[in-house]
Amino acid sequence: GDDAIELTAEELNWMLDGFDLWRNKPHKVLRPRYVA
């Protein structure tokens, strides 16, 4: 039970980090275009 909860927490953190990176990439690509 505890192991499953720990794995779920790690997966959630990894997923959140992945989503943040995926969401940040388009912004970083678009911002320079607007600035230029």
mmCIF file as Biopython writes it, N, C-alpha, C and O atoms, coordinates in Angstrom:
data_model
#
loop_
_atom_site.group_PDB
_atom_site.id
_atom_site.type_symbol
_atom_site.label_atom_id
_atom_site.label_alt_id
_atom_site.label_comp_id
_atom_site.label_asym_id
_atom_site.label_entity_id
_atom_site.label_seq_id
_atom_site.pdbx_PDB_ins_code
_atom_site.Cartn_x
_atom_site.Cartn_y
_atom_site.Cartn_z
_atom_site.occupancy
_atom_site.B_iso_or_equiv
_atom_site.auth_seq_id
_atom_site.auth_asym_id
_atom_site.pdbx_PDB_model_num
ATOM 1   N N  . GLY A ? 1  ? 0.831  -1.215 0.000   1.0 0.0 1  A 1 
ATOM 2   C CA . GLY A ? 1  ? 0.000  0.000  0.000   1.0 0.0 1  A 1 
ATOM 3   C C  . GLY A ? 1  ? 0.859  1.255  0.000   1.0 0.0 1  A 1 
ATOM 4   O O  . GLY A ? 1  ? 0.671  2.155  -0.819  1.0 0.0 1  A 1 
ATOM 5   N N  . ASP A ? 2  ? 1.811  1.301  0.939   1.0 0.0 2  A 1 
ATOM 6   C CA . ASP A ? 2  ? 2.683  2.477  1.013   1.0 0.0 2  A 1 
ATOM 7   C C  . ASP A ? 2  ? 3.511  2.618  -0.264  1.0 0.0 2  A 1 
ATOM 8   O O  . ASP A ? 2  ? 3.676  3.722  -0.785  1.0 0.0 2  A 1 
ATOM 9   N N  . ASP A ? 3  ? 4.028  1.502  -0.762  1.0 0.0 3  A 1 
ATOM 10  C CA . ASP A ? 3  ? 4.835  1.540  -1.989  1.0 0.0 3  A 1 
ATOM 11  C C  . ASP A ? 3  ? 4.017  2.109  -3.145  1.0 0.0 3  A 1 
ATOM 12  O O  . ASP A ? 3  ? 4.526  2.919  -3.921  1.0 0.0 3  A 1 
ATOM 13  N N  . ALA A ? 4  ? 2.769  1.699  -3.268  1.0 0.0 4  A 1 
ATOM 14  C CA . ALA A ? 4  ? 1.916  2.166  -4.364  1.0 0.0 4  A 1 
ATOM 15  C C  . ALA A ? 4  ? 1.708  3.677  -4.246  1.0 0.0 4  A 1 
ATOM 16  O O  . ALA A ? 4  ? 1.733  4.392  -5.248  1.0 0.0 4  A 1 
ATOM 17  N N  . ILE A ? 5  ? 1.502  4.156  -3.020  1.0 0.0 5  A 1 
ATOM 18  C CA . ILE A ? 5  ? 1.278  5.587  -2.806  1.0 0.0 5  A 1 
ATOM 19  C C  . ILE A ? 5  ? 2.537  6.371  -3.177  1.0 0.0 5  A 1 
ATOM 20  O O  . ILE A ? 5  ? 2.453  7.431  -3.796  1.0 0.0 5  A 1 
ATOM 21  N N  . GLU A ? 6  ? 3.707  5.844  -2.795  1.0 0.0 6  A 1 
ATOM 22  C CA . GLU A ? 6  ? 4.958  6.537  -3.097  1.0 0.0 6  A 1 
ATOM 23  C C  . GLU A ? 6  ? 5.177  6.611  -4.604  1.0 0.0 6  A 1 
ATOM 24  O O  . GLU A ? 6  ? 5.565  7.655  -5.129  1.0 0.0 6  A 1 
ATOM 25  N N  . LEU A ? 7  ? 4.928  5.497  -5.300  1.0 0.0 7  A 1 
ATOM 26  C CA . LEU A ? 7  ? 5.096  5.479  -6.754  1.0 0.0 7  A 1 
ATOM 27  C C  . LEU A ? 7  ? 4.131  6.459  -7.406  1.0 0.0 7  A 1 
ATOM 28  O O  . LEU A ? 7  ? 4.501  7.169  -8.341  1.0 0.0 7  A 1 
ATOM 29  N N  . THR A ? 8  ? 2.896  6.501  -6.917  1.0 0.0 8  A 1 
ATOM 30  C CA . THR A ? 8  ? 1.901  7.406  -7.490  1.0 0.0 8  A 1 
ATOM 31  C C  . THR A ? 8  ? 2.345  8.855  -7.302  1.0 0.0 8  A 1 
ATOM 32  O O  . THR A ? 8  ? 2.208  9.669  -8.215  1.0 0.0 8  A 1 
ATOM 33  N N  . ALA A ? 9  ? 2.875  9.178  -6.130  1.0 0.0 9  A 1 
ATOM 34  C CA . ALA A ? 9  ? 3.334  10.538 -5.855  1.0 0.0 9  A 1 
ATOM 35  C C  . ALA A ? 9  ? 4.481  10.892 -6.793  1.0 0.0 9  A 1 
ATOM 36  O O  . ALA A ? 9  ? 4.519  11.993 -7.342  1.0 0.0 9  A 1 
ATOM 37  N N  . GLU A ? 10 ? 5.420  9.958  -6.978  1.0 0.0 10 A 1 
ATOM 38  C CA . GLU A ? 10 ? 6.551  10.234 -7.881  1.0 0.0 10 A 1 
ATOM 39  C C  . GLU A ? 10 ? 6.058  10.423 -9.301  1.0 0.0 10 A 1 
ATOM 40  O O  . GLU A ? 10 ? 6.502  11.335 -9.999  1.0 0.0 10 A 1 
ATOM 41  N N  . GLU A ? 11 ? 5.139  9.565  -9.735  1.0 0.0 11 A 1 
ATOM 42  C CA . GLU A ? 11 ? 4.603  9.667  -11.098 1.0 0.0 11 A 1 
ATOM 43  C C  . GLU A ? 11 ? 3.867  10.984 -11.280 1.0 0.0 11 A 1 
ATOM 44  O O  . GLU A ? 11 ? 3.980  11.615 -12.331 1.0 0.0 11 A 1 
ATOM 45  N N  . LEU A ? 12 ? 3.116  11.407 -10.270 1.0 0.0 12 A 1 
ATOM 46  C CA . LEU A ? 12 ? 2.387  12.676 -10.366 1.0 0.0 12 A 1 
ATOM 47  C C  . LEU A ? 12 ? 3.376  13.831 -10.487 1.0 0.0 12 A 1 
ATOM 48  O O  . LEU A ? 12 ? 3.199  14.726 -11.314 1.0 0.0 12 A 1 
ATOM 49  N N  . ASN A ? 13 ? 4.419  13.805 -9.657  1.0 0.0 13 A 1 
ATOM 50  C CA . ASN A ? 13 ? 5.430  14.865 -9.719  1.0 0.0 13 A 1 
ATOM 51  C C  . ASN A ? 13 ? 6.110  14.872 -11.077 1.0 0.0 13 A 1 
ATOM 52  O O  . ASN A ? 13 ? 6.334  15.934 -11.659 1.0 0.0 13 A 1 
ATOM 53  N N  . TRP A ? 14 ? 6.444  13.675 -11.590 1.0 0.0 14 A 1 
ATOM 54  C CA . TRP A ? 14 ? 7.112  13.576 -12.893 1.0 0.0 14 A 1 
ATOM 55  C C  . TRP A ? 14 ? 6.188  14.096 -13.986 1.0 0.0 14 A 1 
ATOM 56  O O  . TRP A ? 14 ? 6.620  14.813 -14.889 1.0 0.0 14 A 1 
ATOM 57  N N  . MET A ? 15 ? 4.911  13.729 -13.898 1.0 0.0 15 A 1 
ATOM 58  C CA . MET A ? 15 ? 3.938  14.174 -14.906 1.0 0.0 15 A 1 
ATOM 59  C C  . MET A ? 15 ? 3.786  15.687 -14.855 1.0 0.0 15 A 1 
ATOM 60  O O  . MET A ? 15 ? 3.748  16.347 -15.893 1.0 0.0 15 A 1 
ATOM 61  N N  . LEU A ? 16 ? 3.697  16.242 -13.632 1.0 0.0 16 A 1 
ATOM 62  C CA . LEU A ? 16 ? 3.548  17.692 -13.489 1.0 0.0 16 A 1 
ATOM 63  C C  . LEU A ? 16 ? 4.769  18.395 -14.072 1.0 0.0 16 A 1 
ATOM 64  O O  . LEU A ? 16 ? 4.635  19.390 -14.785 1.0 0.0 16 A 1 
ATOM 65  N N  . ASP A ? 17 ? 5.964  17.878 -13.768 1.0 0.0 17 A 1 
ATOM 66  C CA . ASP A ? 17 ? 7.186  18.478 -14.315 1.0 0.0 17 A 1 
ATOM 67  C C  . ASP A ? 17 ? 7.166  18.403 -15.833 1.0 0.0 17 A 1 
ATOM 68  O O  . ASP A ? 17 ? 7.530  19.362 -16.513 1.0 0.0 17 A 1 
ATOM 69  N N  . GLY A ? 18 ? 6.738  17.260 -16.364 1.0 0.0 18 A 1 
ATOM 70  C CA . GLY A ? 18 ? 6.678  17.084 -17.812 1.0 0.0 18 A 1 
ATOM 71  C C  . GLY A ? 18 ? 5.706  18.072 -18.440 1.0 0.0 18 A 1 
ATOM 72  O O  . GLY A ? 18 ? 6.001  18.674 -19.472 1.0 0.0 18 A 1 
ATOM 73  N N  . PHE A ? 19 ? 4.531  18.235 -17.804 1.0 0.0 19 A 1 
ATOM 74  C CA . PHE A ? 19 ? 3.545  19.174 -18.350 1.0 0.0 19 A 1 
ATOM 75  C C  . PHE A ? 19 ? 4.081  20.597 -18.295 1.0 0.0 19 A 1 
ATOM 76  O O  . PHE A ? 19 ? 3.899  21.369 -19.236 1.0 0.0 19 A 1 
ATOM 77  N N  . ASP A ? 20 ? 4.742  20.947 -17.191 1.0 0.0 20 A 1 
ATOM 78  C CA . ASP A ? 20 ? 5.303  22.297 -17.058 1.0 0.0 20 A 1 
ATOM 79  C C  . ASP A ? 20 ? 6.317  22.551 -18.167 1.0 0.0 20 A 1 
ATOM 80  O O  . ASP A ? 20 ? 6.308  23.610 -18.793 1.0 0.0 20 A 1 
ATOM 81  N N  . LEU A ? 21 ? 7.204  21.562 -18.410 1.0 0.0 21 A 1 
ATOM 82  C CA . LEU A ? 21 ? 8.218  21.726 -19.459 1.0 0.0 21 A 1 
ATOM 83  C C  . LEU A ? 21 ? 7.547  21.857 -20.814 1.0 0.0 21 A 1 
ATOM 84  O O  . LEU A ? 21 ? 7.929  22.702 -21.624 1.0 0.0 21 A 1 
ATOM 85  N N  . TRP A ? 22 ? 6.542  21.015 -21.063 1.0 0.0 22 A 1 
ATOM 86  C CA . TRP A ? 22 ? 5.859  21.037 -22.363 1.0 0.0 22 A 1 
ATOM 87  C C  . TRP A ? 22 ? 5.120  22.357 -22.546 1.0 0.0 22 A 1 
ATOM 88  O O  . TRP A ? 22 ? 5.064  22.903 -23.648 1.0 0.0 22 A 1 
ATOM 89  N N  . ARG A ? 23 ? 4.547  22.870 -21.436 1.0 0.0 23 A 1 
ATOM 90  C CA . ARG A ? 23 ? 3.799  24.134 -21.515 1.0 0.0 23 A 1 
ATOM 91  C C  . ARG A ? 23 ? 4.756  25.315 -21.643 1.0 0.0 23 A 1 
ATOM 92  O O  . ARG A ? 23 ? 4.435  26.302 -22.305 1.0 0.0 23 A 1 
ATOM 93  N N  . ASN A ? 24 ? 5.923  25.223 -21.019 1.0 0.0 24 A 1 
ATOM 94  C CA . ASN A ? 24 ? 6.888  26.328 -21.062 1.0 0.0 24 A 1 
ATOM 95  C C  . ASN A ? 24 ? 7.568  26.431 -22.426 1.0 0.0 24 A 1 
ATOM 96  O O  . ASN A ? 24 ? 7.871  27.535 -22.878 1.0 0.0 24 A 1 
ATOM 97  N N  . LYS A ? 25 ? 7.810  25.309 -23.082 1.0 0.0 25 A 1 
ATOM 98  C CA . LYS A ? 25 ? 8.504  25.330 -24.375 1.0 0.0 25 A 1 
ATOM 99  C C  . LYS A ? 25 ? 7.795  26.227 -25.392 1.0 0.0 25 A 1 
ATOM 100 O O  . LYS A ? 25 ? 8.446  27.098 -25.968 1.0 0.0 25 A 1 
ATOM 101 N N  . PRO A ? 26 ? 6.494  26.056 -25.640 1.0 0.0 26 A 1 
ATOM 102 C CA . PRO A ? 26 ? 5.800  26.923 -26.605 1.0 0.0 26 A 1 
ATOM 103 C C  . PRO A ? 26 ? 5.909  28.394 -26.224 1.0 0.0 26 A 1 
ATOM 104 O O  . PRO A ? 26 ? 6.068  29.252 -27.093 1.0 0.0 26 A 1 
ATOM 105 N N  . HIS A ? 27 ? 5.824  28.694 -24.911 1.0 0.0 27 A 1 
ATOM 106 C CA . HIS A ? 27 ? 5.906  30.086 -24.469 1.0 0.0 27 A 1 
ATOM 107 C C  . HIS A ? 27 ? 7.288  30.653 -24.783 1.0 0.0 27 A 1 
ATOM 108 O O  . HIS A ? 27 ? 7.411  31.778 -25.266 1.0 0.0 27 A 1 
ATOM 109 N N  . LYS A ? 28 ? 8.333  29.860 -24.502 1.0 0.0 28 A 1 
ATOM 110 C CA . LYS A ? 28 ? 9.694  30.332 -24.758 1.0 0.0 28 A 1 
ATOM 111 C C  . LYS A ? 28 ? 9.913  30.524 -26.249 1.0 0.0 28 A 1 
ATOM 112 O O  . LYS A ? 28 ? 10.641 31.430 -26.655 1.0 0.0 28 A 1 
ATOM 113 N N  . VAL A ? 29 ? 9.294  29.688 -27.067 1.0 0.0 29 A 1 
ATOM 114 C CA . VAL A ? 29 ? 9.448  29.795 -28.528 1.0 0.0 29 A 1 
ATOM 115 C C  . VAL A ? 29 ? 8.655  30.987 -29.052 1.0 0.0 29 A 1 
ATOM 116 O O  . VAL A ? 29 ? 9.109  31.685 -29.959 1.0 0.0 29 A 1 
ATOM 117 N N  . LEU A ? 30 ? 7.471  31.223 -28.486 1.0 0.0 30 A 1 
ATOM 118 C CA . LEU A ? 30 ? 6.614  32.302 -28.981 1.0 0.0 30 A 1 
ATOM 119 C C  . LEU A ? 30 ? 7.113  33.670 -28.511 1.0 0.0 30 A 1 
ATOM 120 O O  . LEU A ? 30 ? 7.094  34.631 -29.280 1.0 0.0 30 A 1 
ATOM 121 N N  . ARG A ? 31 ? 7.559  33.768 -27.258 1.0 0.0 31 A 1 
ATOM 122 C CA . ARG A ? 31 ? 7.971  35.062 -26.709 1.0 0.0 31 A 1 
ATOM 123 C C  . ARG A ? 31 ? 9.067  35.729 -27.543 1.0 0.0 31 A 1 
ATOM 124 O O  . ARG A ? 31 ? 8.932  36.905 -27.880 1.0 0.0 31 A 1 
ATOM 125 N N  . PRO A ? 32 ? 10.157 35.015 -27.892 1.0 0.0 32 A 1 
ATOM 126 C CA . PRO A ? 32 ? 11.205 35.648 -28.714 1.0 0.0 32 A 1 
ATOM 127 C C  . PRO A ? 32 ? 10.638 36.171 -30.031 1.0 0.0 32 A 1 
ATOM 128 O O  . PRO A ? 32 ? 11.063 37.223 -30.509 1.0 0.0 32 A 1 
ATOM 129 N N  . ARG A ? 33 ? 9.687  35.453 -30.623 1.0 0.0 33 A 1 
ATOM 130 C CA . ARG A ? 33 ? 9.102  35.898 -31.891 1.0 0.0 33 A 1 
ATOM 131 C C  . ARG A ? 33 ? 8.394  37.237 -31.704 1.0 0.0 33 A 1 
ATOM 132 O O  . ARG A ? 33 ? 8.515  38.136 -32.535 1.0 0.0 33 A 1 
ATOM 133 N N  . TYR A ? 34 ? 7.648  37.359 -30.593 1.0 0.0 34 A 1 
ATOM 134 C CA . TYR A ? 34 ? 6.934  38.607 -30.348 1.0 0.0 34 A 1 
ATOM 135 C C  . TYR A ? 34 ? 7.927  39.734 -30.063 1.0 0.0 34 A 1 
ATOM 136 O O  . TYR A ? 34 ? 7.734  40.868 -30.502 1.0 0.0 34 A 1 
ATOM 137 N N  . VAL A ? 35 ? 8.986  39.412 -29.327 1.0 0.0 35 A 1 
ATOM 138 C CA . VAL A ? 35 ? 9.994  40.423 -28.986 1.0 0.0 35 A 1 
ATOM 139 C C  . VAL A ? 35 ? 10.723 40.865 -30.242 1.0 0.0 35 A 1 
ATOM 140 O O  . VAL A ? 35 ? 10.944 42.059 -30.444 1.0 0.0 35 A 1 
ATOM 141 N N  . ALA A ? 36 ? 11.103 39.905 -31.099 1.0 0.0 36 A 1 
ATOM 142 C CA . ALA A ? 36 ? 11.830 40.234 -32.326 1.0 0.0 36 A 1 
ATOM 143 C C  . ALA A ? 36 ? 10.869 40.954 -33.267 1.0 0.0 36 A 1 
ATOM 144 O O  . ALA A ? 36 ? 11.256 41.333 -34.373 1.0 0.0 36 A 1 
#
